[in-house]
Amino acid sequence: MALSSVCPTEDAVREFLEYLVDPVIPATSSVRDSPSPSQQQWVAKQVHGVVILYNYYHRKQHRQLEFLGFESFCKLIAVLKPPLLAYMKYLQRNDDAELVDPEKQLSLTEKTIMNACDLCMRLSASKDIPDIEGWSISEVAVFLVDSRKENCLLLFSKDGNGVWSLFEKDVDISNQSSEAMPDLKQCKKKRIKKCKKKRITKKPLRDDPSINEDAMQQLAFSSVKEATAISQAHLSILESHTVYSLGKEKSTSRFYIMQWTQPTSEDAIQVPIYAFWVPIKDAIDRL
């Protein structure tokens, strides 16, 4: 690809900030603001996405672009989006003290940037496919399409953060209810016995996604039902994949493409005010 067709680092990061961070920062924000804890969490989550999009995905397509480390990324986004300085602690220090204790010296957003940069380094944009063998499953995600496979149901600003998202649910054996995770609990108690006619090894259950498929599917179905009231009887799994997670280091996400088998109409399903049917082509074009 010609260099002239590559979106430069600064322009790419600016676009990612406008798309992901602008919706969660109040229009009247300034450097002197003291963001609330919830506001800091929202901004940190969105900035995490910006780091991943540039340092991994954008550079994976244009490998000649430079990798931005922690300090470089912090300085760049502070220049491109000055209100973000209110979410920085180390960057606003009055001395030249070295970073020796990230837990104390960094803000939540800065810690998130550091972790995201480390994650991108481990995934490595130079590899076509990252090595995720042995990584635990930390979440399930569902891409839901209608009966005609023309539209997908996406969630918008579910938590008031102004961003689009899929149906998602965390995987945590210790905190799952018996109703949501029956197979996981059964397998945990019978590590060396048969579970669903499969042999289980003695290594941690979450390290082997193949033996958790029934439980993963139940979590996926419940993530849709909780948001839309669509029952499992009206859902069909078209595809499933285990992909690397962009939220937790060295973990994966069980990703499902599901189809709602009933005709799409306002009378047939009542979706919450934060869920919208979007043409699949439009959703993909925005990626």
N, C-alpha and C positions, 0 to 999 in steps of 0.2 A: 504494500500500500504506500502511495506517495506521502511524503512527510506533510505536504500541504493539506491533505485530507484528514490528518490526525488532530483531534481536539487537544490543544495544549493543556498542560497541567493546571495552570491557573484558571483557564476558562472552564475546564471540566469540573474542578472543585467548586467553582462559583455556581455552576448550574445545579450541581447536587445539593448545595446549600440552599439555593432558592426553592428547590423542589421539596426537600425533606425538613429543613430547619426553619425556614421562614414561617410556615404555618403554625409552629409552636412557640414562636417568639412574639410577644405583643408588639404591635406597631409602634408604640411609644417607648420601647425599651431603650435604655442607655447604659453606658459603662458603669454609672453610679448606682444602678439598681441592685437590690439584694433579693435574688430569686428565691421563691419558696422551695422547700424540699421536693414537692411534686413537680414544680416547674423544672428544677434541676434534673430530675429523673427523665422527664420527657425530652429535654434538650440533649442529655447524654445519650439516650437511646437513638435519637435521630442522627446525632453526630457520629455515633458508631456506624450507622449505615453509610454515611458519607465516606468514612475512612475505607470501609470494605469496598464500596463501589469504585473508588479511585485506585487504591493500592492493590486491589486484587482484580476486579472485573475489567476496569478500563485498561489497566496495564496488561492484562491477559490478552486483550485484543491488540494493544499497541505496546509491545514489549520494549521498545526503545525509550519509553518514558521513564523518568527517574522514580525510584521508590522514595516516598516521603516518610522519614522517621518521626518519632514522637514530637520533638521540638520543632522540626520543620513544619509539621502539619499544624501544630498549635499556632505558630506564628503566621502561617498563611491564612488560616480561617479567621484569625483575629483581624488581619488586614482587610480581608474580603468582606467580613461581617463584624464590624466593630462592637455591636451590642454583645457579642459572644465573650468579650473580655470580662463581663460581669460573672461569667461562669468559669473563669480561670483564676487560679490561685498562684501557682508557681510562675506563670507568665507575668504576673503583676508584682513579683517580688522586687523589693527596693535594693537588693544587694546581688552579688554574683555567687551566692551560695550554690554549691553543687547539689544535685539531686541524690540524696543518700537514703531517704526514707519516704518512698512514694505514698505510703498510707497516710502520713502526716502532712507531707508537703504538697500533695496534689488535690485538686478539687475532684468532684465526681466525674465531671466531663473530661478532665485531663486523665484520670485513671482509665476512663473508657477508651480514650484515644490511644493510650499506651497499650492497653490490652488488645485493641483492634489491630494496631500495627504489628504486635507480636503474632497475632493470629494470621495475618496476611503473610508474614514471613514464613510461618510454618506451612501454610497452604502452598505458597510459592507460585506466583503467576507464570513462571517459566515451565511448569509442569502442565501437561494437558489434562491429567486427572490426578487429584491429590490422593495419597494413600490413606484410606480411612479404616483399614482392616483393624478390628479389635476396639474401635471407638464405641462408646456407649451411646444409646439413643436418649436424647434429652427432651425431645418434643415431637409431636405429630402436627402435620399441616395438611389442610384439605383445599384443593382447588375444585369448586363445585360448578358444574355446567348444567344447562337446562336439557330438557328431553330432546331438543333438536340439535344440541351441541353448537348453538349459535351464540349464546350468552353465558356469562359466568356471574355468580353472585359474590360480590366483594363487600367487605365491611369498610365503612369510611368514618373516621373520627370516633370510633367506638369509645375511646377513653378521653375524648375531647382534645385529641392531639392533632387533628386535621390531616391525618394520613390514611392511605388505603392499606388494607391488610387482608390476608386469607383467614380461614378458620384455623385456629391454633390452640394447642393444649399441651402443657408441660407434662413430661413423664417423670414421675418421682415415686418409686415403689413405696417408700416409707410414709408418704402422705396420701396415697390413693385410697379411695373408699373401696370396700369389697364389691360394691355394685359396678363401679367403673372398671376395676382391674381384677376380675375374678381369676383369670388364668395366671396373672403374674403372681398373685398371692399363693395360689395352689402350687405353682412351680417353685416358688421360694421355699415352701415347706417340704417339698419332695425333690430336692436337688438331684438325687441319683436314681429317681424312679421315673417311670414313664409319665409323660404329660402330653395329652393329645396325641398319643401314639408316637412320641418322639423321645429319644434319649437325651438326657440333660447332662452336661459335663459339670465338673466341680468348680469351674471358674465362675466369676460373678455373672449372674443371670443377664444383666444389662449389657454385657460385653458381646452377647450373641443374639443379634436381632431376629434370626430365623426362628427361634423358639418362642418369641413373644408376638408373633404375627396376629393371633386371635385377639390378644389383649390390645395390641396397637390399633387394630381395626375398631374395637369397641370404643377406644378413646377418640378415634377419628369420628365415628358416628355420633358420639355424645357431644363433640365440639360443635357439630352442625345443629344437632337437636336443641342444645342450650341456647343457641342464637336465633334459630328460626322455627323451632317446633316441628321440623321435618323429621319423621320417624325413620328408623333404619329400614323398614319395609318398603319405603319409597326411594331408597338410595341404592345405587349400584356402583361398585368399584370398577373403574375402567383400567387404571394402571396404579402401580405403587413402586416407589423407589426409595432407597436409602441414600441420602445426600448429606454432605457435611453441613454442620450447623454454623450459622454466622453469628450466633448469640453466645455460645459457650465454646471455649477452647477444647480441642480434641473430643468433640462430641458430634453426633449426627442427628438428622431429622428424618423421620419417616414421613414421606410425602405421598399423598394420595390424590388421584384425579377421580372424582366421583360425579355421577350423573343423577340428577333428580328425575325420576321416571314418570312423574305426573305432568300433564300439560301446564305450561306456565301461564298463569293469569292471576289477576289481583284477587279473584274470588277463591282460587285454589290454594293460595298460601298467604299467610300474613307474616311479612318480614318486619323486623324492627326498623325504626326510622333511620338507623345508621347502616342498613344493608341495601345495596343497589344492584340491579341486573345491568351488566355492562357487556357490550359486544366483545367477544373473545379477541377478535382482531385488534380492537382498540386497546385492550388490556396488554396484549403482547407487544404492540407497537410502542407502548410507553415504557417497556422494560429497558 
